């Protein structure tokens, strides 16, 4: 991605992302009508396995494609593709062995395992192709891919009959949509790397270069598990119906992360990767996002709380609880929109160990609190505890990040004050 145009890239990705997220949100009314909360809860447990493994399937080597010298790129591309294939095989084994313990055993468990592992492979492949496009400053391809996934997903959910196995049907729909998401990259990009350009010696001779991209794998894994792993606690303690309600609420509340946060992350990836000792060029952008975004989030919180009851009456009766969970999750979703795009700064500053320590400490505290309380609290209180821990950690993380960048603490203070107010409005105990 061009080092001189992160703002331009952001607005391009934001425009296509806005349409993509609108299409994804349009799938939810159809899901509410066609699938039960238990069906959607079971689907969410399965798709989470594929998503979590898929996010780290290339061991984050695809990041090297964006910033390293050209002679390394082809080798990195095919090495990443091989790791994605191996990871998808691991995903198959994981689903086949773990899923029967979580769900009612079915005769089609092998179909579920194959579908989820294929979805895992495609997640890794799309990530890889996104990073190729970022190197080539082709933000348009990333936008087309997101639109293709959302559009096909909506069309298939509307027109595909549920059948006798609704979970397998929904898994299959997501698999086809993710497959179509690869088409813009493969059809419109004529500059993918030829296998003949692979330099086998580089895997060993350039190991110090590759090693720095392996360090964030554990951090990414922890970050991905911080909410998605909660589905399994919900399934164990509250059942599949509660899991389905929370999974739906999570999709609605976290839609801004997929829109704004992802666009910022992709637009500024190269900017952070080339960060020098004096980050003067991005300080103002960070201030605008943290301070302006917090103000917008506070206004939206008032609207969300006001509209919750009115939105709930539009839901089928068996989905009613999901509307209150959307409000509860809103503060966590809001603060992650503000901060999630900045995690690359720790890689750029060579502080991967610090980032891993922060993520590990947060994850450990979060799960200790949730495991200790899940036996005796309601789903609403369970989610409220998750949000409080998440807010507390991100208040600390934002302050440390401002210190890392030698920025004054005003953006972090505005963020903390605004989201404390949002929490008072939204949380339920």
Protein Blocks (a to p, Z undefined) as FASTA:
>chain_A
ZZklmmmmmmmmmmmmmmmmmmmmmmmmmmmmmpcfklmmmmmmmmmmmmmmmmmmnnom
mmmmmmmcfklmmmmmmmmmmmmmmmmmmmmmmmmmmmmmmmccdfklmmmmmmmmmmmm
mmmmmmmmmmmmmmnopaklmmmmmmmmmmmmmmmmmmmcgbjmlmlmmmmmmmmmmmmm
mmmmmmmmckbccfklpcfklmmmmmmmmmmmmmmmmmmmmmmmmmmmmmmmmmmmnojk
lmmmmmmmmmmmmmmmmmmmmmmmmmmmmmmmmpcfblmlmmmmmmmmmmmmmmmmmmmm
mmmmmmmmmmmmmpcfklmmmmmmmmmmmmmmmmmmmmmmmmmmmmmnopmmmmmmmmmm
mmmmmmmmmmmmmmmpcfklmmmmmmmmmmmmmmmmmmmmmmmnopafklmmmmmmmmmm
mmmmmpcZZ
